[in-house]
Amino acid sequence: MLALLVPPSSPDPGVFAAAVVLTVVVIAAVLCVPWVRLPAWWQATVPLTFFVVVALLRHAEGGATSGYAPFVILPVLWIAIYGSRAQLQLAIAGTAATFFAPLIILGSPLYPRDGWREGGLWVAIALLTGFAIQTLVGQFRQRMADVAALGVATRALTADSDPRTALCAAAQLVTGAAFAILFEPKADGALVATAATAGVDLSAFHIDPVEVSATAEAWRTGERVYIADTRTSPRASTRLSAQIGAVGVLFQPVTRDGRRMAVLVVGFPDARRRGPVAALHVVELLAAEIGAALDRADLVARLDVQARTDALTGAANRRSWDEELDRELARAQRTLDPLSIAMIDLDHFKAFNDTHGHSSGDALLRDLVVAIRAELRTGDIIARWGGEEFVLALPNCDLTHAQIVASRLLRIVPSGQTASIGLTQAGGQDTSRTLLARADLALYAAKDSGRNQVKSFERPSTPTETSVAAGTHR
């Protein structure tokens, strides 16, 4: 448009009008066409079309003597900044065509033979300038991606949530890859996908560490593996290519203090003779950060378990029990589903300790928790209330069924010992305090009646009722 504001000094009206019309068409296309929805090659049509505008302007002002020649650099610079290497090569060809096509087709007097030297000079300038700027822009973008990836890694490490997915996103960002997947070992040694970038089905991957695959190789050796084309490499599993369309793939082991922890897999949709060399050091850094993040996540998980678990028996502790009971009680009152509570106390536990020693007493408590858990459902809760006392929460279980469960528990107390159990069922106006108070009353009723039995405290019909009803010992 700036060129059109300074029209040729001796214009050819027809050619100049064509340049004006083409420029208006290009501007309208820039404003109206949804370029983001089109392939990248279509976005290059605007700067490439400008070569035609420059050629028309040069011809309108007298051909080789025109002062519009420098404008051929504009589309070259635009594509160098925003386009690909192939598009830049096409822009260089467009520069050559702008100068050499008129020389070949039209010839003198507008385009004398010495125009070859001018055209060669502008092509050389476009070639050097375009590739230099594209290289610098690529390096700048890589640095920005590195900084962004490190920022993602830092935020992931300081976040309270699981950082695995964020770190996969950082790996994708820094390499320009199509996806990133993190594989970690299960208890049986198999490698499974635990996190990935958007669009990856984690359940689709299960890798035997001894199988022939690059993921397993990176895990076994602790060395980085790069495969330029998974379709032809015998080291590559066909699953990545078949399920995600991966072709060029980087397999980066994740280690921490010499311990193998995971494998980071970064995939590209096309074959690449070499890996992203400029980003490899950042990938290694990200792998180290992933190792630190996994260590941190495991530590946080262990601390959370320790904070919510009785250290001796592995049952929930009082803090965890209070939270779980409040949650289950609120749910039962909301859904009107039954909720029963059992309080269990080992009979004559002090005498057992005095006779067999405290280590045997500790073992008895641990064995009791293991035995009780074997009789409970997945959603049931067992917690150590204190000393030799334990409490159970039985969601979706009314008092009748709770009595059957409690009677089974009497028969599985380890080491030939016995226990007393008190039961109650939650009511609509109950709090955790009133519920536990009734279970405690039922437990004392069982002890006062001779131990080794179950007593239940029926929910009173009025707040003043405190009757204890005997449960059935089955």
C-alpha positions in Angstrom: 0.0 0.0 0.0 2.9 2.4 0.7 4.2 1.7 -2.8 0.8 2.6 -4.3 0.7 5.9 -2.4 3.9 6.9 -4.3 2.8 5.9 -7.9 5.3 5.5 -10.8 6.6 8.8 -12.3 5.5 7.7 -15.8 2.9 5.1 -15.2 1.5 2.6 -17.5 -2.2 3.0 -16.5 -3.2 -0.6 -17.2 -0.3 -2.3 -15.4 -0.5 0.1 -12.5 -4.3 -0.5 -12.2 -3.6 -4.3 -12.1 -1.1 -3.7 -9.3 -3.7 -1.7 -7.4 -6.5 -4.3 -7.9 -4.2 -7.2 -6.8 -3.1 -5.3 -3.7 -6.7 -4.6 -2.8 -7.5 -8.3 -3.3 -4.5 -9.3 -1.1 -5.6 -6.9 1.7 -9.2 -8.1 1.6 -7.9 -11.7 1.8 -5.8 -10.8 4.8 -8.8 -9.3 6.6 -11.5 -11.8 5.6 -10.0 -15.2 5.1 -9.9 -17.4 8.3 -6.2 -18.2 7.9 -5.9 -20.0 11.3 -8.2 -22.7 9.9 -6.1 -23.2 6.8 -2.9 -25.2 6.4 0.4 -23.2 6.9 1.1 -23.2 3.2 -2.0 -21.1 2.5 -0.8 -18.5 4.9 2.3 -18.0 2.6 0.2 -17.0 -0.3 -0.1 -13.4 0.8 3.6 -12.6 0.9 4.2 -14.6 -2.2 1.5 -12.8 -4.1 3.3 -9.5 -3.3 6.1 -10.5 -5.7 3.5 -10.1 -8.5 2.6 -6.6 -7.2 6.3 -5.7 -7.2 6.8 -7.0 -10.7 3.7 -5.0 -12.0 5.0 -1.8 -10.2 8.5 -2.2 -11.7 7.0 -2.7 -15.2 4.7 0.4 -14.8 7.7 2.6 -13.9 9.9 1.5 -16.7 11.2 -2.0 -15.9 14.8 -2.4 -14.8 15.2 1.3 -14.1 12.4 1.3 -11.6 13.0 2.2 -7.9 10.7 -0.5 -6.7 13.3 -3.3 -6.7 14.0 -3.2 -2.9 10.4 -4.1 -2.2 11.2 -7.7 -3.1 12.8 -8.0 0.3 9.6 -7.5 2.2 7.9 -10.8 1.5 11.3 -12.5 2.0 11.5 -11.0 5.5 7.9 -11.8 6.3 8.3 -15.5 5.4 11.7 -15.6 7.1 10.0 -14.5 10.4 6.8 -16.4 10.2 7.2 -19.2 7.6 9.0 -22.5 7.2 12.3 -23.3 5.6 10.5 -24.6 2.5 8.4 -21.5 2.2 11.5 -19.4 2.5 13.1 -21.3 -0.4 10.0 -20.6 -2.4 10.3 -16.9 -1.5 13.9 -16.9 -2.8 12.6 -18.4 -6.0 9.9 -15.7 -6.2 12.6 -13.0 -5.9 14.5 -14.6 -8.8 11.3 -14.8 -10.8 10.5 -11.2 -10.2 13.8 -10.1 -11.8 14.6 -12.8 -14.3 11.2 -13.7 -15.8 10.8 -10.2 -17.4 14.4 -10.5 -18.8 13.6 -13.8 -20.4 10.0 -13.1 -21.5 10.1 -9.3 -22.4 13.8 -8.5 -22.9 15.0 -5.0 -23.9 14.5 -2.1 -24.0 12.7 -2.2 -20.6 14.8 -5.1 -19.3 18.3 -4.9 -20.8 20.9 -7.7 -20.4 22.7 -5.9 -17.5 19.5 -6.6 -15.5 20.8 -10.1 -14.9 23.5 -8.6 -12.6 21.0 -6.6 -10.6 18.7 -9.6 -10.3 21.5 -11.8 -9.1 22.5 -9.2 -6.5 18.9 -9.0 -5.1 18.6 -12.8 -5.1 21.8 -13.0 -3.1 20.6 -10.4 -0.7 17.3 -12.2 -0.3 19.1 -15.5 0.2 21.5 -14.3 2.8 19.1 -12.0 4.6 16.2 -14.5 4.6 18.2 -17.5 5.9 20.1 -15.4 8.5 16.9 -13.9 9.9 15.1 -17.3 9.9 18.0 -18.9 11.8 18.0 -16.1 14.4 14.2 -16.2 14.7 14.4 -20.0 15.2 17.0 -19.7 17.8 15.0 -17.0 19.6 11.9 -19.1 19.5 13.8 -22.1 20.8 15.1 -20.0 23.7 11.6 -18.7 24.4 10.3 -22.3 24.4 13.2 -23.3 26.7 12.3 -20.6 29.1 8.6 -21.4 28.9 9.3 -25.1 29.5 11.5 -24.4 32.5 8.7 -22.1 33.8 6.2 -24.9 33.4 8.6 -27.3 35.2 9.2 -24.9 38.1 5.5 -24.3 38.5 4.9 -28.0 38.4 7.5 -28.7 41.1 6.0 -26.1 43.4 2.3 -27.1 42.8 0.4 -29.2 45.2 -1.1 -31.3 42.4 0.5 -34.1 40.5 3.2 -32.4 38.2 3.5 -35.3 35.7 1.1 -33.9 33.1 2.5 -30.4 33.3 6.0 -31.7 32.8 4.9 -33.7 29.7 3.5 -30.5 28.3 6.8 -28.7 29.0 8.7 -31.5 27.1 6.3 -31.1 24.2 6.7 -27.3 24.2 10.5 -27.3 24.2 10.9 -29.9 21.4 8.0 -28.8 19.2 6.8 -32.4 19.4 3.3 -33.8 18.7 3.0 -35.5 22.1 4.9 -36.5 25.2 4.2 -39.6 27.4 5.7 -40.5 30.7 6.1 -44.3 31.5 6.6 -45.5 35.0 7.0 -49.0 36.4 4.2 -50.8 38.3 4.8 -53.1 41.2 5.1 -56.1 38.8 7.8 -54.3 36.8 5.7 -53.5 33.7 5.9 -50.0 32.3 2.6 -48.1 32.1 1.8 -44.6 30.9 1.0 -42.4 33.9 0.8 -39.0 32.2 0.8 -37.5 28.7 -0.1 -34.5 26.7 -3.7 -33.9 25.6 -5.2 -36.5 23.3 -3.2 -39.5 24.3 -5.0 -42.6 25.7 -3.0 -43.7 28.7 -4.7 -47.1 28.9 -3.4 -48.1 25.5 0.2 -48.6 26.7 1.5 -51.5 28.7 5.2 -52.4 28.1 7.1 -55.4 29.3 10.6 -54.2 30.3 12.2 -57.2 28.6 10.4 -56.8 25.3 12.0 -55.5 22.1 11.1 -51.8 22.1 12.9 -48.5 22.4 11.0 -47.6 25.6 12.1 -50.9 27.3 15.6 -50.4 26.0 15.8 -46.9 27.4 14.5 -48.2 30.7 16.9 -51.2 30.8 20.1 -49.3 29.8 19.4 -45.8 31.2 20.6 -44.4 27.9 18.7 -42.0 25.6 17.4 -43.6 22.4 16.4 -41.7 19.3 14.6 -43.4 16.4 14.3 -41.3 13.2 11.5 -43.4 11.7 9.6 -46.0 13.8 8.1 -47.5 10.7 11.4 -48.9 9.5 13.4 -49.4 12.7 13.5 -52.9 14.2 14.1 -51.3 17.6 10.7 -49.6 17.7 7.4 -50.9 18.9 4.6 -50.5 16.3 2.2 -49.4 19.0 3.3 -45.7 19.1 3.1 -45.4 15.4 -0.2 -47.3 15.1 -2.0 -45.7 18.0 -0.7 -42.1 17.9 1.0 -41.7 14.5 4.4 -41.3 16.0 7.3 -41.5 13.4 10.4 -39.8 14.9 10.6 -40.5 18.6 12.9 -39.6 21.4 13.1 -41.9 24.5 14.7 -40.1 27.5 15.3 -42.1 30.7 14.5 -40.4 33.9 16.8 -41.2 36.8 17.4 -39.8 40.3 20.5 -40.5 42.3 21.3 -43.4 40.0 17.8 -44.9 40.3 15.7 -45.6 37.3 12.3 -43.9 37.8 10.6 -43.5 34.4 11.0 -43.0 30.6 9.9 -39.8 28.9 8.8 -40.5 25.3 8.6 -37.5 22.9 7.1 -38.1 19.5 7.1 -36.3 16.2 4.6 -36.9 13.4 7.3 -37.0 10.7 10.6 -38.7 10.1 13.6 -36.7 11.4 17.1 -37.8 10.6 18.4 -36.2 13.8 16.7 -35.4 17.1 16.0 -31.8 18.1 19.7 -31.1 19.0 19.1 -27.6 20.3 16.5 -28.9 22.7 18.2 -32.1 23.9 19.9 -30.4 26.8 16.6 -29.0 28.0 15.0 -32.4 27.6 17.7 -33.8 29.8 17.1 -31.0 32.3 13.4 -31.7 32.2 14.0 -35.4 32.8 16.0 -34.4 35.9 13.2 -32.2 37.0 10.7 -35.0 36.4 12.9 -37.3 38.6 12.8 -34.7 41.3 9.1 -34.2 40.9 8.4 -37.9 41.1 10.5 -38.1 44.2 8.6 -35.2 45.7 5.2 -36.7 44.7 6.2 -40.0 46.3 7.4 -38.2 49.4 4.2 -36.2 49.7 2.2 -39.3 49.2 4.1 -41.1 51.9 3.8 -38.2 54.3 0.1 -38.0 53.6 -0.3 -41.7 54.3 1.8 -41.4 57.5 -0.3 -38.4 58.6 -3.5 -40.3 58.1 -2.4 -43.8 59.2 -1.6 -45.4 62.5 2.1 -46.3 62.4 1.8 -49.6 64.2 -1.2 -51.2 62.6 -1.7 -49.4 59.2 -5.3 -48.6 60.1 -6.6 -45.1 59.8 -5.7 -42.8 62.7 -8.0 -40.6 64.7 -7.5 -37.6 62.4 -8.3 -39.6 59.3 -11.3 -41.3 61.1 -12.8 -38.0 62.1 -12.7 -36.8 58.5 -14.0 -40.0 57.0 -16.8 -40.4 59.5 -18.0 -36.8 59.0 -18.0 -37.4 55.3 -19.9 -40.7 55.5 -22.4 -39.4 58.0 -23.2 -36.4 55.8 -23.6 -38.7 52.8 -25.9 -41.0 54.7 -28.1 -38.2 55.9 -28.2 -36.8 52.4 -29.0 -40.1 50.6 -30.9 -41.8 53.5 -28.7 -44.8 53.1 -27.9 -46.7 56.3 -24.6 -46.2 58.1 -23.5 -48.5 61.0 -20.6 -47.9 63.4 -18.8 -50.7 65.3 -16.4 -50.2 68.2 -14.1 -53.2 68.8 -12.0 -53.8 72.0 -9.7 -56.7 72.5 -10.5 -58.6 75.7 -7.8 -58.8 78.4 -5.2 -57.2 76.2 -3.1 -56.1 79.2 -2.9 -59.6 80.4 -1.8 -60.7 77.0 0.9 -58.1 77.0 2.1 -59.1 80.5 2.2 -62.8 79.5 3.7 -62.6 76.0 5.5 -59.2 75.9 4.7 -56.0 74.2 6.2 -57.0 70.8 3.7 -59.9 70.7 0.9 -57.4 71.7 1.9 -55.2 68.8 1.9 -58.2 66.5 -1.6 -59.1 67.7 -2.9 -55.6 66.9 -1.4 -55.7 63.4 -2.8 -59.2 62.8 -6.2 -58.1 64.0 -6.3 -55.2 61.5 -5.2 -57.6 58.6 -7.9 -60.1 59.6 -10.6 -57.5 59.9 -9.8 -55.9 56.6 -10.2 -59.3 54.9 -13.8 -59.3 56.1 -14.6 -55.8 55.0 -15.8 -54.3 51.7 -13.7 -51.8 49.7 -15.7 -48.8 51.0 -15.6 -49.8 54.7 -13.3 -47.9 57.1 -11.2 -49.2 60.0 -9.4 -46.9 62.3 -7.4 -47.3 65.5 -9.3 -45.5 68.2 -6.7 -45.9 70.9 -4.7 -48.7 72.6 -6.5 -52.0 71.7 -9.7 -50.3 70.5 -10.7 -50.0 66.9 -13.7 -48.4 65.2 -15.4 -49.4 61.9 -17.7 -47.4 59.6 -19.9 -49.6 57.4 -21.7 -47.5 54.7 -24.8 -48.9 53.2 -25.1 -51.4 56.0 -28.0 -51.4 58.4 -27.9 -52.6 62.0 -29.1 -56.1 61.2 -26.4 -56.7 58.6 -23.8 -55.0 60.8 -24.6 -57.6 63.5 -23.8 -60.4 61.0 -20.5 -58.7 60.1 -19.6 -58.2 63.7 -20.3 -61.8 64.6 -17.9 -62.9 61.8 -15.3 -60.7 63.3 -15.5 -62.4 66.6 -14.4 -65.6 65.0 -11.3 -64.2 63.3 -9.5 -62.6 66.3 -5.9 -63.8 66.0 -3.8 -65.8 68.6 -6.8 -67.4 70.2 -7.9 -64.1 71.8 -11.4 -62.6 72.0 -13.0 -59.2 71.5 -16.1 -57.3 72.4 -18.0 -55.2 69.8 -20.5 -52.4 70.2 -22.8 -51.4 67.3 -25.1 -48.6 66.4 -26.8 -47.2 63.3 -26.8 -43.5 62.4 -30.0 -41.5 62.5 -31.0 -38.4 60.7 -30.1 -36.0 63.6 -26.9 -37.7 64.6 -23.5 -36.1 64.8 -20.2 -38.0 64.9 -20.1 -37.4 68.7 -23.6 -38.9 69.4 -23.0 -41.8 67.1 -19.7 -42.8 68.7 -21.2 -42.3 72.2 -23.9 -44.8 71.4 -21.3 -47.3 70.0 -19.2 -46.8 73.2 -22.2 -47.6 75.4 -22.9 -50.7 73.4 -19.3 -51.8 73.7 -19.4 -51.4 77.5 -22.7 -53.4 77.5 -20.9 -56.2 75.7 -18.0 -56.1 78.2 -20.3 -56.0 81.2 -22.2 -59.0 79.8 -19.1 -61.2 79.8 -17.1 -60.1 76.8 -16.5 -62.0 73.5 -19.9 -60.9 72.2 -21.7 -58.2 70.2 -24.2 -55.7 71.6 -26.1 -53.1 69.6 -27.4 -49.7 70.7 -30.7 -49.2 69.0 -31.2 -45.7 67.7 -33.7 -44.0 70.2 -37.0 -42.7 68.9 -36.7 -39.6 71.1 -33.6 -37.8 72.4 -34.2 -39.0 76.0 -34.2 -42.8 75.2 -31.1 -44.6 76.1 -32.1 -48.2 76.0 -29.5 -50.8 75.0 -30.8 -53.8 73.0 -28.8 -57.0 72.9 -27.6 -58.1 69.5 -27.7 -61.6 68.2 -24.4 -63.6 68.7 -24.1 -65.7 65.6 
